[in-house]
Amino acid sequence: MPSPPQGSPDRPSPTPEQFQAVQQSEDFGRLRASFRSFAIPMTVAFLVWYFAYVLLSTYAEGLMSTPVLGNLNLGLLMGISQFLMTFLITWLYIRHANRALDPIAEKLRDELEGEA
């Protein structure tokens, strides 16, 4: 049977004090640190790759027009790799969230909602 919606008579909403207590807990700190340890490096890696592509496309036309396979040149392959990089980071984030973030978040939610 599904849980009653938050804020219903069977499950009162957490108080601001309870939210503050969770925010100051060690588990919440671990959750934030785990998220940041993934998000910041991945954001930097993606931006470096993206700006390298843009700058090479602008200032290294000869390099980017280098044929690789038939009509495919380096610039086109790097452009396609932007999509592949996006999908790779998304997959890595889902894996990271399932393994490292979700268990802590579920524990905190259960504590906050009074199920622990």
C-alpha positions as CSV (number, residue, x, y, z in Angstrom):
1,M,0.0,0.0,0.0
2,P,1.5,3.4,-1.0
3,S,2.5,5.8,1.7
4,P,0.1,8.7,2.4
5,P,1.1,12.0,0.8
6,Q,3.3,14.2,2.8
7,G,1.3,16.8,4.7
8,S,-1.7,14.5,5.0
9,P,-3.3,13.9,8.5
10,D,-1.5,10.5,8.6
11,R,1.9,12.0,7.8
12,P,2.4,15.6,9.1
13,S,4.9,17.8,7.3
14,P,8.3,18.1,8.9
15,T,8.9,21.2,10.8
16,P,11.6,23.8,9.9
17,E,13.6,22.7,12.9
18,Q,13.6,19.1,11.6
19,F,14.8,20.3,8.2
20,Q,17.6,22.3,9.9
21,A,18.6,19.3,12.0
22,V,18.9,17.1,8.9
23,Q,20.8,19.8,7.1
24,Q,23.3,19.9,9.9
25,S,23.7,16.1,10.2
26,E,26.7,14.2,9.2
27,D,24.7,12.2,6.6
28,F,23.6,15.3,4.8
29,G,27.2,16.5,4.8
30,R,28.3,13.2,3.2
31,L,25.5,13.5,0.7
32,R,26.5,17.0,-0.4
33,A,30.2,16.0,-0.5
34,S,29.5,12.9,-2.6
35,F,27.4,14.9,-5.0
36,R,30.0,17.6,-5.3
37,S,32.8,15.1,-5.7
38,F,31.1,13.9,-8.8
39,A,29.4,17.0,-10.2
40,I,32.3,19.4,-10.1
41,P,34.9,17.3,-11.9
42,M,32.4,16.1,-14.5
43,T,31.3,19.7,-15.2
44,V,34.9,20.8,-15.6
45,A,35.7,17.9,-17.9
46,F,32.7,18.5,-20.1
47,L,33.4,22.3,-20.3
48,V,37.1,21.7,-21.2
49,W,36.1,19.2,-23.9
50,Y,33.4,21.6,-25.2
51,F,35.5,24.7,-25.3
52,A,38.4,22.7,-26.8
53,Y,36.0,21.8,-29.6
54,V,34.8,25.3,-30.1
55,L,38.3,26.8,-30.0
56,L,39.7,24.2,-32.4
57,S,36.8,24.7,-34.8
58,T,37.5,28.4,-34.8
59,Y,41.2,28.6,-34.8
60,A,42.5,25.3,-36.2
61,E,40.4,24.8,-39.3
62,G,43.2,22.8,-41.0
63,L,43.4,20.3,-38.1
64,M,39.6,20.0,-37.8
65,S,39.2,19.4,-41.6
66,T,41.7,16.5,-41.5
67,P,40.0,13.4,-43.1
68,V,39.7,10.5,-40.8
69,L,37.5,8.0,-42.7
70,G,36.0,8.8,-46.1
71,N,34.0,12.0,-45.7
72,L,34.4,12.0,-41.9
73,N,36.8,14.6,-40.7
74,L,38.2,15.3,-37.2
75,G,35.8,18.2,-36.6
76,L,32.7,16.2,-37.4
77,L,33.9,13.3,-35.1
78,M,34.6,15.8,-32.3
79,G,31.2,17.3,-32.8
80,I,29.5,13.9,-32.5
81,S,31.6,13.1,-29.5
82,Q,29.9,16.0,-27.7
83,F,26.7,14.0,-27.7
84,L,28.5,10.8,-26.7
85,M,30.2,12.7,-23.8
86,T,26.7,13.9,-22.7
87,F,25.3,10.4,-22.7
88,L,28.4,9.0,-20.9
89,I,28.2,11.6,-18.1
90,T,24.5,11.0,-17.7
91,W,25.1,7.2,-17.4
92,L,28.0,7.8,-14.9
93,Y,25.8,10.1,-12.8
94,I,22.9,7.6,-12.7
95,R,25.3,4.9,-11.6
96,H,26.9,7.2,-9.0
97,A,23.5,8.4,-7.7
98,N,22.2,4.8,-7.4
99,R,25.3,3.7,-5.5
100,A,26.3,6.7,-3.4
101,L,23.5,9.3,-3.2
102,D,20.2,7.4,-3.1
103,P,20.9,5.3,0.0
104,I,21.9,8.3,2.0
105,A,19.0,10.4,0.7
106,E,16.5,7.6,1.5
107,K,17.8,7.3,5.0
108,L,17.5,11.0,5.5
109,R,14.0,11.1,4.1
110,D,12.9,8.2,6.3
111,E,14.3,9.9,9.4
112,L,12.7,13.2,8.4
113,E,9.3,11.6,7.7
114,G,9.4,9.6,10.9
115,E,9.7,6.1,9.3
116,A,13.1,5.3,10.8
